[in-house]
Amino acid sequence: MFSERLEVRFWKDGREDPDRPTLEIHAPLRTHDEQTSNLAGGKGRDWKTDIRAGGARMRIDRAIYPDLLLLGGEEVVALDRDGEPAFEVLSVDARSHLRLIVELGDK
């Protein structure tokens, strides 16, 4: 009901993987508001970094796509959204037998 048309592009060695063709799926994709975080660590505060985190979360139904395997660095394109924004796969939580939970970063 809340899913949208998405294109998954599989990558290997910095190029699209010829052994895994582009796949069109339907899944819910929810974007996050962009946040800025500042990390400073160590007793002497000798390291510091700023992190800009936007991105999205996608939940893929394993009953519909039982053989889908996603790895970090692959790409997801939201085909039904204006401008067809692309996201990079940051992490995949495969612990649930119902859904793959995929964290996506802005590309």
Phi and psi restraints in degrees (range 20) as a CNS / XPLOR table:
assign (resid 1 and name C) (resid 2 and name N)
       (resid 2 and name CA) (resid 2 and name C) 1.0 -105.5 20.0 2
assign (resid 2 and name N) (resid 2 and name CA)
       (resid 2 and name C) (resid 3 and name N) 1.0 9.3 20.0 2
assign (resid 2 and name C) (resid 3 and name N)
       (resid 3 and name CA) (resid 3 and name C) 1.0 -78.9 20.0 2
assign (resid 3 and name N) (resid 3 and name CA)
       (resid 3 and name C) (resid 4 and name N) 1.0 162.8 20.0 2
assign (resid 3 and name C) (resid 4 and name N)
       (resid 4 and name CA) (resid 4 and name C) 1.0 -138.3 20.0 2
assign (resid 4 and name N) (resid 4 and name CA)
       (resid 4 and name C) (resid 5 and name N) 1.0 165.6 20.0 2
assign (resid 4 and name C) (resid 5 and name N)
       (resid 5 and name CA) (resid 5 and name C) 1.0 -77.7 20.0 2
assign (resid 5 and name N) (resid 5 and name CA)
       (resid 5 and name C) (resid 6 and name N) 1.0 124.5 20.0 2
assign (resid 5 and name C) (resid 6 and name N)
       (resid 6 and name CA) (resid 6 and name C) 1.0 -129.7 20.0 2
assign (resid 6 and name N) (resid 6 and name CA)
       (resid 6 and name C) (resid 7 and name N) 1.0 145.9 20.0 2
assign (resid 6 and name C) (resid 7 and name N)
       (resid 7 and name CA) (resid 7 and name C) 1.0 -110.7 20.0 2
assign (resid 7 and name N) (resid 7 and name CA)
       (resid 7 and name C) (resid 8 and name N) 1.0 128.1 20.0 2
assign (resid 7 and name C) (resid 8 and name N)
       (resid 8 and name CA) (resid 8 and name C) 1.0 -104.8 20.0 2
assign (resid 8 and name N) (resid 8 and name CA)
       (resid 8 and name C) (resid 9 and name N) 1.0 123.6 20.0 2
assign (resid 8 and name C) (resid 9 and name N)
       (resid 9 and name CA) (resid 9 and name C) 1.0 -111.5 20.0 2
assign (resid 9 and name N) (resid 9 and name CA)
       (resid 9 and name C) (resid 10 and name N) 1.0 121.1 20.0 2
assign (resid 9 and name C) (resid 10 and name N)
       (resid 10 and name CA) (resid 10 and name C) 1.0 -91.1 20.0 2
assign (resid 10 and name N) (resid 10 and name CA)
       (resid 10 and name C) (resid 11 and name N) 1.0 136.3 20.0 2
assign (resid 10 and name C) (resid 11 and name N)
       (resid 11 and name CA) (resid 11 and name C) 1.0 -119.9 20.0 2
assign (resid 11 and name N) (resid 11 and name CA)
       (resid 11 and name C) (resid 12 and name N) 1.0 148.5 20.0 2
assign (resid 11 and name C) (resid 12 and name N)
       (resid 12 and name CA) (resid 12 and name C) 1.0 -148.7 20.0 2
assign (resid 12 and name N) (resid 12 and name CA)
       (resid 12 and name C) (resid 13 and name N) 1.0 125.8 20.0 2
assign (resid 12 and name C) (resid 13 and name N)
       (resid 13 and name CA) (resid 13 and name C) 1.0 54.1 20.0 2
assign (resid 13 and name N) (resid 13 and name CA)
       (resid 13 and name C) (resid 14 and name N) 1.0 39.9 20.0 2
assign (resid 13 and name C) (resid 14 and name N)
       (resid 14 and name CA) (resid 14 and name C) 1.0 79.6 20.0 2
assign (resid 14 and name N) (resid 14 and name CA)
       (resid 14 and name C) (resid 15 and name N) 1.0 5.0 20.0 2
assign (resid 14 and name C) (resid 15 and name N)
       (resid 15 and name CA) (resid 15 and name C) 1.0 -131.7 20.0 2
assign (resid 15 and name N) (resid 15 and name CA)
       (resid 15 and name C) (resid 16 and name N) 1.0 162.2 20.0 2
assign (resid 15 and name C) (resid 16 and name N)
       (resid 16 and name CA) (resid 16 and name C) 1.0 -61.8 20.0 2
assign (resid 16 and name N) (resid 16 and name CA)
       (resid 16 and name C) (resid 17 and name N) 1.0 135.9 20.0 2
assign (resid 16 and name C) (resid 17 and name N)
       (resid 17 and name CA) (resid 17 and name C) 1.0 -76.0 20.0 2
assign (resid 17 and name N) (resid 17 and name CA)
       (resid 17 and name C) (resid 18 and name N) 1.0 116.5 20.0 2
assign (resid 17 and name C) (resid 18 and name N)
       (resid 18 and name CA) (resid 18 and name C) 1.0 -68.6 20.0 2
assign (resid 18 and name N) (resid 18 and name CA)
       (resid 18 and name C) (resid 19 and name N) 1.0 -19.4 20.0 2
assign (resid 18 and name C) (resid 19 and name N)
       (resid 19 and name CA) (resid 19 and name C) 1.0 -85.1 20.0 2
assign (resid 19 and name N) (resid 19 and name CA)
       (resid 19 and name C) (resid 20 and name N) 1.0 -10.8 20.0 2
assign (resid 19 and name C) (resid 20 and name N)
       (resid 20 and name CA) (resid 20 and name C) 1.0 -131.6 20.0 2
assign (resid 20 and name N) (resid 20 and name CA)
       (resid 20 and name C) (resid 21 and name N) 1.0 90.7 20.0 2
assign (resid 20 and name C) (resid 21 and name N)
       (resid 21 and name CA) (resid 21 and name C) 1.0 -64.8 20.0 2
assign (resid 21 and name N) (resid 21 and name CA)
       (resid 21 and name C) (resid 22 and name N) 1.0 156.1 20.0 2
assign (resid 21 and name C) (resid 22 and name N)
       (resid 22 and name CA) (resid 22 and name C) 1.0 -53.3 20.0 2
assign (resid 22 and name N) (resid 22 and name CA)
       (resid 22 and name C) (resid 23 and name N) 1.0 140.7 20.0 2
assign (resid 22 and name C) (resid 23 and name N)
       (resid 23 and name CA) (resid 23 and name C) 1.0 -126.6 20.0 2
assign (resid 23 and name N) (resid 23 and name CA)
       (resid 23 and name C) (resid 24 and name N) 1.0 134.5 20.0 2
assign (resid 23 and name C) (resid 24 and name N)
       (resid 24 and name CA) (resid 24 and name C) 1.0 -99.1 20.0 2
assign (resid 24 and name N) (resid 24 and name CA)
       (resid 24 and name C) (resid 25 and name N) 1.0 128.1 20.0 2
assign (resid 24 and name C) (resid 25 and name N)
       (resid 25 and name CA) (resid 25 and name C) 1.0 -129.2 20.0 2
assign (resid 25 and name N) (resid 25 and name CA)
       (resid 25 and name C) (resid 26 and name N) 1.0 171.6 20.0 2
assign (resid 25 and name C) (resid 26 and name N)
       (resid 26 and name CA) (resid 26 and name C) 1.0 -122.6 20.0 2
assign (resid 26 and name N) (resid 26 and name CA)
       (resid 26 and name C) (resid 27 and name N) 1.0 125.0 20.0 2
assign (resid 26 and name C) (resid 27 and name N)
       (resid 27 and name CA) (resid 27 and name C) 1.0 -159.6 20.0 2
assign (resid 27 and name N) (resid 27 and name CA)
       (resid 27 and name C) (resid 28 and name N) 1.0 156.3 20.0 2
assign (resid 27 and name C) (resid 28 and name N)
       (resid 28 and name CA) (resid 28 and name C) 1.0 -71.6 20.0 2
assign (resid 28 and name N) (resid 28 and name CA)
       (resid 28 and name C) (resid 29 and name N) 1.0 134.3 20.0 2
assign (resid 28 and name C) (resid 29 and name N)
       (resid 29 and name CA) (resid 29 and name C) 1.0 -131.7 20.0 2
assign (resid 29 and name N) (resid 29 and name CA)
       (resid 29 and name C) (resid 30 and name N) 1.0 119.5 20.0 2
assign (resid 29 and name C) (resid 30 and name N)
       (resid 30 and name CA) (resid 30 and name C) 1.0 -117.6 20.0 2
assign (resid 30 and name N) (resid 30 and name CA)
       (resid 30 and name C) (resid 31 and name N) 1.0 124.6 20.0 2
assign (resid 30 and name C) (resid 31 and name N)
       (resid 31 and name CA) (resid 31 and name C) 1.0 -84.7 20.0 2
assign (resid 31 and name N) (resid 31 and name CA)
       (resid 31 and name C) (resid 32 and name N) 1.0 152.6 20.0 2
assign (resid 31 and name C) (resid 32 and name N)
       (resid 32 and name CA) (resid 32 and name C) 1.0 -102.6 20.0 2
assign (resid 32 and name N) (resid 32 and name CA)
       (resid 32 and name C) (resid 33 and name N) 1.0 152.7 20.0 2
assign (resid 32 and name C) (resid 33 and name N)
       (resid 33 and name CA) (resid 33 and name C) 1.0 -69.4 20.0 2
assign (resid 33 and name N) (resid 33 and name CA)
       (resid 33 and name C) (resid 34 and name N) 1.0 144.7 20.0 2
assign (resid 33 and name C) (resid 34 and name N)
       (resid 34 and name CA) (resid 34 and name C) 1.0 -70.1 20.0 2
assign (resid 34 and name N) (resid 34 and name CA)
       (resid 34 and name C) (resid 35 and name N) 1.0 136.0 20.0 2
assign (resid 34 and name C) (resid 35 and name N)
       (resid 35 and name CA) (resid 35 and name C) 1.0 -126.0 20.0 2
assign (resid 35 and name N) (resid 35 and name CA)
       (resid 35 and name C) (resid 36 and name N) 1.0 151.0 20.0 2
assign (resid 35 and name C) (resid 36 and name N)
       (resid 36 and name CA) (resid 36 and name C) 1.0 -117.7 20.0 2
assign (resid 36 and name N) (resid 36 and name CA)
       (resid 36 and name C) (resid 37 and name N) 1.0 127.8 20.0 2
assign (resid 36 and name C) (resid 37 and name N)
       (resid 37 and name CA) (resid 37 and name C) 1.0 -120.7 20.0 2
assign (resid 37 and name N) (resid 37 and name CA)
       (resid 37 and name C) (resid 38 and name N) 1.0 151.8 20.0 2
assign (resid 37 and name C) (resid 38 and name N)
       (resid 38 and name CA) (resid 38 and name C) 1.0 -123.3 20.0 2
assign (resid 38 and name N) (resid 38 and name CA)
       (resid 38 and name C) (resid 39 and name N) 1.0 127.5 20.0 2
assign (resid 38 and name C) (resid 39 and name N)
       (resid 39 and name CA) (resid 39 and name C) 1.0 -112.3 20.0 2
assign (resid 39 and name N) (resid 39 and name CA)
       (resid 39 and name C) (resid 40 and name N) 1.0 136.0 20.0 2
assign (resid 39 and name C) (resid 40 and name N)
       (resid 40 and name CA) (resid 40 and name C) 1.0 -140.0 20.0 2
assign (resid 40 and name N) (resid 40 and name CA)
       (resid 40 and name C) (resid 41 and name N) 1.0 131.4 20.0 2
assign (resid 40 and name C) (resid 41 and name N)
       (resid 41 and name CA) (resid 41 and name C) 1.0 -137.7 20.0 2
assign (resid 41 and name N) (resid 41 and name CA)
       (resid 41 and name C) (resid 42 and name N) 1.0 174.2 20.0 2
assign (resid 41 and name C) (resid 42 and name N)
       (resid 42 and name CA) (resid 42 and name C) 1.0 79.9 20.0 2
assign (resid 42 and name N) (resid 42 and name CA)
       (resid 42 and name C) (resid 43 and name N) 1.0 153.4 20.0 2
assign (resid 42 and name C) (resid 43 and name N)
       (resid 43 and name CA) (resid 43 and name C) 1.0 -61.6 20.0 2
assign (resid 43 and name N) (resid 43 and name CA)
       (resid 43 and name C) (resid 44 and name N) 1.0 -35.2 20.0 2
assign (resid 43 and name C) (resid 44 and name N)
       (resid 44 and name CA) (resid 44 and name C) 1.0 -89.0 20.0 2
assign (resid 44 and name N) (resid 44 and name CA)
       (resid 44 and name C) (resid 45 and name N) 1.0 5.0 20.0 2
assign (resid 44 and name C) (resid 45 and name N)
       (resid 45 and name CA) (resid 45 and name C) 1.0 50.7 20.0 2
assign (resid 45 and name N) (resid 45 and name CA)
       (resid 45 and name C) (resid 46 and name N) 1.0 45.5 20.0 2
assign (resid 45 and name C) (resid 46 and name N)
       (resid 46 and name CA) (resid 46 and name C) 1.0 -87.5 20.0 2
assign (resid 46 and name N) (resid 46 and name CA)
       (resid 46 and name C) (resid 47 and name N) 1.0 -0.1 20.0 2
assign (resid 46 and name C) (resid 47 and name N)
       (resid 47 and name CA) (resid 47 and name C) 1.0 -137.3 20.0 2
assign (resid 47 and name N) (resid 47 and name CA)
       (resid 47 and name C) (resid 48 and name N) 1.0 150.7 20.0 2
assign (resid 47 and name C) (resid 48 and name N)
       (resid 48 and name CA) (resid 48 and name C) 1.0 -157.8 20.0 2
assign (resid 48 and name N) (resid 48 and name CA)
       (resid 48 and name C) (resid 49 and name N) 1.0 142.2 20.0 2
assign (resid 48 and name C) (resid 49 and name N)
       (resid 49 and name CA) (resid 49 and name C) 1.0 -150.3 20.0 2
assign (resid 49 and name N) (resid 49 and name CA)
       (resid 49 and name C) (resid 50 and name N) 1.0 153.5 20.0 2
assign (resid 49 and name C) (resid 50 and name N)
       (resid 50 and name CA) (resid 50 and name C) 1.0 -108.8 20.0 2
assign (resid 50 and name N) (resid 50 and name CA)
       (resid 50 and name C) (resid 51 and name N) 1.0 139.2 20.0 2
assign (resid 50 and name C) (resid 51 and name N)
       (resid 51 and name CA) (resid 51 and name C) 1.0 -123.7 20.0 2
assign (resid 51 and name N) (resid 51 and name CA)
       (resid 51 and name C) (resid 52 and name N) 1.0 128.5 20.0 2
assign (resid 51 and name C) (resid 52 and name N)
       (resid 52 and name CA) (resid 52 and name C) 1.0 -105.6 20.0 2
assign (resid 52 and name N) (resid 52 and name CA)
       (resid 52 and name C) (resid 53 and name N) 1.0 118.9 20.0 2
assign (resid 52 and name C) (resid 53 and name N)
       (resid 53 and name CA) (resid 53 and name C) 1.0 -123.1 20.0 2
assign (resid 53 and name N) (resid 53 and name CA)
       (resid 53 and name C) (resid 54 and name N) 1.0 111.8 20.0 2
assign (resid 53 and name C) (resid 54 and name N)
       (resid 54 and name CA) (resid 54 and name C) 1.0 -114.6 20.0 2
assign (resid 54 and name N) (resid 54 and name CA)
       (resid 54 and name C) (resid 55 and name N) 1.0 -131.2 20.0 2
assign (resid 54 and name C) (resid 55 and name N)
       (resid 55 and name CA) (resid 55 and name C) 1.0 94.3 20.0 2
assign (resid 55 and name N) (resid 55 and name CA)
       (resid 55 and name C) (resid 56 and name N) 1.0 -158.6 20.0 2
assign (resid 55 and name C) (resid 56 and name N)
       (resid 56 and name CA) (resid 56 and name C) 1.0 -158.3 20.0 2
assign (resid 56 and name N) (resid 56 and name CA)
       (resid 56 and name C) (resid 57 and name N) 1.0 173.7 20.0 2
assign (resid 56 and name C) (resid 57 and name N)
       (resid 57 and name CA) (resid 57 and name C) 1.0 -130.0 20.0 2
assign (resid 57 and name N) (resid 57 and name CA)
       (resid 57 and name C) (resid 58 and name N) 1.0 135.1 20.0 2
assign (resid 57 and name C) (resid 58 and name N)
       (resid 58 and name CA) (resid 58 and name C) 1.0 -121.1 20.0 2
assign (resid 58 and name N) (resid 58 and name CA)
       (resid 58 and name C) (resid 59 and name N) 1.0 140.1 20.0 2
assign (resid 58 and name C) (resid 59 and name N)
       (resid 59 and name CA) (resid 59 and name C) 1.0 -121.4 20.0 2
assign (resid 59 and name N) (resid 59 and name CA)
       (resid 59 and name C) (resid 60 and name N) 1.0 112.1 20.0 2
assign (resid 59 and name C) (resid 60 and name N)
       (resid 60 and name CA) (resid 60 and name C) 1.0 -101.8 20.0 2
assign (resid 60 and name N) (resid 60 and name CA)
       (resid 60 and name C) (resid 61 and name N) 1.0 126.4 20.0 2
assign (resid 60 and name C) (resid 61 and name N)
       (resid 61 and name CA) (resid 61 and name C) 1.0 -71.7 20.0 2
assign (resid 61 and name N) (resid 61 and name CA)
       (resid 61 and name C) (resid 62 and name N) 1.0 116.2 20.0 2
assign (resid 61 and name C) (resid 62 and name N)
       (resid 62 and name CA) (resid 62 and name C) 1.0 -71.0 20.0 2
assign (resid 62 and name N) (resid 62 and name CA)
       (resid 62 and name C) (resid 63 and name N) 1.0 -21.8 20.0 2
assign (resid 62 and name C) (resid 63 and name N)
       (resid 63 and name CA) (resid 63 and name C) 1.0 -69.7 20.0 2
assign (resid 63 and name N) (resid 63 and name CA)
       (resid 63 and name C) (resid 64 and name N) 1.0 -32.7 20.0 2
assign (resid 63 and name C) (resid 64 and name N)
       (resid 64 and name CA) (resid 64 and name C) 1.0 -83.8 20.0 2
assign (resid 64 and name N) (resid 64 and name CA)
       (resid 64 and name C) (resid 65 and name N) 1.0 -38.1 20.0 2
assign (resid 64 and name C) (resid 65 and name N)
       (resid 65 and name CA) (resid 65 and name C) 1.0 -124.2 20.0 2
assign (resid 65 and name N) (resid 65 and name CA)
       (resid 65 and name C) (resid 66 and name N) 1.0 67.4 20.0 2
assign (resid 65 and name C) (resid 66 and name N)
       (resid 66 and name CA) (resid 66 and name C) 1.0 -68.0 20.0 2
assign (resid 66 and name N) (resid 66 and name CA)
       (resid 66 and name C) (resid 67 and name N) 1.0 -24.7 20.0 2
assign (resid 66 and name C) (resid 67 and name N)
       (resid 67 and name CA) (resid 67 and name C) 1.0 -102.3 20.0 2
assign (resid 67 and name N) (resid 67 and name CA)
       (resid 67 and name C) (resid 68 and name N) 1.0 4.7 20.0 2
assign (resid 67 and name C) (resid 68 and name N)
       (resid 68 and name CA) (resid 68 and name C) 1.0 -72.2 20.0 2
assign (resid 68 and name N) (resid 68 and name CA)
       (resid 68 and name C) (resid 69 and name N) 1.0 125.5 20.0 2
assign (resid 68 and name C) (resid 69 and name N)
       (resid 69 and name CA) (resid 69 and name C) 1.0 -123.0 20.0 2
assign (resid 69 and name N) (resid 69 and name CA)
       (resid 69 and name C) (resid 70 and name N) 1.0 120.1 20.0 2
assign (resid 69 and name C) (resid 70 and name N)
       (resid 70 and name CA) (resid 70 and name C) 1.0 -111.7 20.0 2
assign (resid 70 and name N) (resid 70 and name CA)
       (resid 70 and name C) (resid 71 and name N) 1.0 142.9 20.0 2
assign (resid 70 and name C) (resid 71 and name N)
       (resid 71 and name CA) (resid 71 and name C) 1.0 -123.9 20.0 2
assign (resid 71 and name N) (resid 71 and name CA)
       (resid 71 and name C) (resid 72 and name N) 1.0 158.0 20.0 2
assign (resid 71 and name C) (resid 72 and name N)
       (resid 72 and name CA) (resid 72 and name C) 1.0 -58.0 20.0 2
assign (resid 72 and name N) (resid 72 and name CA)
       (resid 72 and name C) (resid 73 and name N) 1.0 141.5 20.0 2
assign (resid 72 and name C) (resid 73 and name N)
       (resid 73 and name CA) (resid 73 and name C) 1.0 96.1 20.0 2
assign (resid 73 and name N) (resid 73 and name CA)
       (resid 73 and name C) (resid 74 and name N) 1.0 -14.5 20.0 2
assign (resid 73 and name C) (resid 74 and name N)
       (resid 74 and name CA) (resid 74 and name C) 1.0 -75.3 20.0 2
assign (resid 74 and name N) (resid 74 and name CA)
       (resid 74 and name C) (resid 75 and name N) 1.0 171.4 20.0 2
assign (resid 74 and name C) (resid 75 and name N)
       (resid 75 and name CA) (resid 75 and name C) 1.0 -123.0 20.0 2
assign (resid 75 and name N) (resid 75 and name CA)
       (resid 75 and name C) (resid 76 and name N) 1.0 141.7 20.0 2
assign (resid 75 and name C) (resid 76 and name N)
       (resid 76 and name CA) (resid 76 and name C) 1.0 -124.8 20.0 2
assign (resid 76 and name N) (resid 76 and name CA)
       (resid 76 and name C) (resid 77 and name N) 1.0 129.6 20.0 2
assign (resid 76 and name C) (resid 77 and name N)
       (resid 77 and name CA) (resid 77 and name C) 1.0 -115.6 20.0 2
assign (resid 77 and name N) (resid 77 and name CA)
       (resid 77 and name C) (resid 78 and name N) 1.0 128.2 20.0 2
assign (resid 77 and name C) (resid 78 and name N)
       (resid 78 and name CA) (resid 78 and name C) 1.0 -84.8 20.0 2
assign (resid 78 and name N) (resid 78 and name CA)
       (resid 78 and name C) (resid 79 and name N) 1.0 97.9 20.0 2
assign (resid 78 and name C) (resid 79 and name N)
       (resid 79 and name CA) (resid 79 and name C) 1.0 -69.5 20.0 2
assign (resid 79 and name N) (resid 79 and name CA)
       (resid 79 and name C) (resid 80 and name N) 1.0 -27.5 20.0 2
assign (resid 79 and name C) (resid 80 and name N)
       (resid 80 and name CA) (resid 80 and name C) 1.0 -91.5 20.0 2
assign (resid 80 and name N) (resid 80 and name CA)
       (resid 80 and name C) (resid 81 and name N) 1.0 -1.7 20.0 2
assign (resid 80 and name C) (resid 81 and name N)
       (resid 81 and name CA) (resid 81 and name C) 1.0 -96.3 20.0 2
assign (resid 81 and name N) (resid 81 and name CA)
       (resid 81 and name C) (resid 82 and name N) 1.0 149.8 20.0 2
assign (resid 81 and name C) (resid 82 and name N)
       (resid 82 and name CA) (resid 82 and name C) 1.0 -55.7 20.0 2
assign (resid 82 and name N) (resid 82 and name CA)
       (resid 82 and name C) (resid 83 and name N) 1.0 130.7 20.0 2
assign (resid 82 and name C) (resid 83 and name N)
       (resid 83 and name CA) (resid 83 and name C) 1.0 79.7 20.0 2
assign (resid 83 and name N) (resid 83 and name CA)
       (resid 83 and name C) (resid 84 and name N) 1.0 -2.6 20.0 2
assign (resid 83 and name C) (resid 84 and name N)
       (resid 84 and name CA) (resid 84 and name C) 1.0 44.3 20.0 2
assign (resid 84 and name N) (resid 84 and name CA)
       (resid 84 and name C) (resid 85 and name N) 1.0 66.5 20.0 2
assign (resid 84 and name C) (resid 85 and name N)
       (resid 85 and name CA) (resid 85 and name C) 1.0 -62.9 20.0 2
assign (resid 85 and name N) (resid 85 and name CA)
       (resid 85 and name C) (resid 86 and name N) 1.0 145.2 20.0 2
assign (resid 85 and name C) (resid 86 and name N)
       (resid 86 and name CA) (resid 86 and name C) 1.0 -108.3 20.0 2
assign (resid 86 and name N) (resid 86 and name CA)
       (resid 86 and name C) (resid 87 and name N) 1.0 146.4 20.0 2
assign (resid 86 and name C) (resid 87 and name N)
       (resid 87 and name CA) (resid 87 and name C) 1.0 -129.2 20.0 2
assign (resid 87 and name N) (resid 87 and name CA)
       (resid 87 and name C) (resid 88 and name N) 1.0 151.0 20.0 2
assign (resid 87 and name C) (resid 88 and name N)
       (resid 88 and name CA) (resid 88 and name C) 1.0 -102.2 20.0 2
assign (resid 88 and name N) (resid 88 and name CA)
       (resid 88 and name C) (resid 89 and name N) 1.0 136.9 20.0 2
assign (resid 88 and name C) (resid 89 and name N)
       (resid 89 and name CA) (resid 89 and name C) 1.0 -70.7 20.0 2
assign (resid 89 and name N) (resid 89 and name CA)
       (resid 89 and name C) (resid 90 and name N) 1.0 118.7 20.0 2
assign (resid 89 and name C) (resid 90 and name N)
       (resid 90 and name CA) (resid 90 and name C) 1.0 -94.7 20.0 2
assign (resid 90 and name N) (resid 90 and name CA)
       (resid 90 and name C) (resid 91 and name N) 1.0 -42.8 20.0 2
assign (resid 90 and name C) (resid 91 and name N)
       (resid 91 and name CA) (resid 91 and name C) 1.0 -156.8 20.0 2
assign (resid 91 and name N) (resid 91 and name CA)
       (resid 91 and name C) (resid 92 and name N) 1.0 157.5 20.0 2
assign (resid 91 and name C) (resid 92 and name N)
       (resid 92 and name CA) (resid 92 and name C) 1.0 -131.5 20.0 2
assign (resid 92 and name N) (resid 92 and name CA)
       (resid 92 and name C) (resid 93 and name N) 1.0 125.5 20.0 2
assign (resid 92 and name C) (resid 93 and name N)
       (resid 93 and name CA) (resid 93 and name C) 1.0 -101.7 20.0 2
assign (resid 93 and name N) (resid 93 and name CA)
       (resid 93 and name C) (resid 94 and name N) 1.0 108.9 20.0 2
assign (resid 93 and name C) (resid 94 and name N)
       (resid 94 and name CA) (resid 94 and name C) 1.0 -106.3 20.0 2
assign (resid 94 and name N) (resid 94 and name CA)
       (resid 94 and name C) (resid 95 and name N) 1.0 18.8 20.0 2
assign (resid 94 and name C) (resid 95 and name N)
       (resid 95 and name CA) (resid 95 and name C) 1.0 -72.6 20.0 2
assign (resid 95 and name N) (resid 95 and name CA)
       (resid 95 and name C) (resid 96 and name N) 1.0 -26.8 20.0 2
assign (resid 95 and name C) (resid 96 and name N)
       (resid 96 and name CA) (resid 96 and name C) 1.0 -83.1 20.0 2
assign (resid 96 and name N) (resid 96 and name CA)
       (resid 96 and name C) (resid 97 and name N) 1.0 140.9 20.0 2
assign (resid 96 and name C) (resid 97 and name N)
       (resid 97 and name CA) (resid 97 and name C) 1.0 -82.4 20.0 2
assign (resid 97 and name N) (resid 97 and name CA)
       (resid 97 and name C) (resid 98 and name N) 1.0 -7.4 20.0 2
assign (resid 97 and name C) (resid 98 and name N)
       (resid 98 and name CA) (resid 98 and name C) 1.0 -95.9 20.0 2
assign (resid 98 and name N) (resid 98 and name CA)
       (resid 98 and name C) (resid 99 and name N) 1.0 -41.0 20.0 2
assign (resid 98 and name C) (resid 99 and name N)
       (resid 99 and name CA) (resid 99 and name C) 1.0 -138.6 20.0 2
assign (resid 99 and name N) (resid 99 and name CA)
       (resid 99 and name C) (resid 100 and name N) 1.0 146.5 20.0 2
assign (resid 99 and name C) (resid 100 and name N)
       (resid 100 and name CA) (resid 100 and name C) 1.0 -91.6 20.0 2
assign (resid 100 and name N) (resid 100 and name CA)
       (resid 100 and name C) (resid 101 and name N) 1.0 125.3 20.0 2
assign (resid 100 and name C) (resid 101 and name N)
       (resid 101 and name CA) (resid 101 and name C) 1.0 -101.2 20.0 2
assign (resid 101 and name N) (resid 101 and name CA)
       (resid 101 and name C) (resid 102 and name N) 1.0 117.5 20.0 2
assign (resid 101 and name C) (resid 102 and name N)
       (resid 102 and name CA) (resid 102 and name C) 1.0 -116.2 20.0 2
assign (resid 102 and name N) (resid 102 and name CA)
       (resid 102 and name C) (resid 103 and name N) 1.0 121.3 20.0 2
assign (resid 102 and name C) (resid 103 and name N)
       (resid 103 and name CA) (resid 103 and name C) 1.0 -89.8 20.0 2
assign (resid 103 and name N) (resid 103 and name CA)
       (resid 103 and name C) (resid 104 and name N) 1.0 130.3 20.0 2
assign (resid 103 and name C) (resid 104 and name N)
       (resid 104 and name CA) (resid 104 and name C) 1.0 -120.3 20.0 2
assign (resid 104 and name N) (resid 104 and name CA)
       (resid 104 and name C) (resid 105 and name N) 1.0 143.2 20.0 2
assign (resid 104 and name C) (resid 105 and name N)
       (resid 105 and name CA) (resid 105 and name C) 1.0 -111.1 20.0 2
assign (resid 105 and name N) (resid 105 and name CA)
       (resid 105 and name C) (resid 106 and name N) 1.0 157.8 20.0 2
assign (resid 105 and name C) (resid 106 and name N)
       (resid 106 and name CA) (resid 106 and name C) 1.0 -63.3 20.0 2
assign (resid 106 and name N) (resid 106 and name CA)
       (resid 106 and name C) (resid 107 and name N) 1.0 143.9 20.0 2
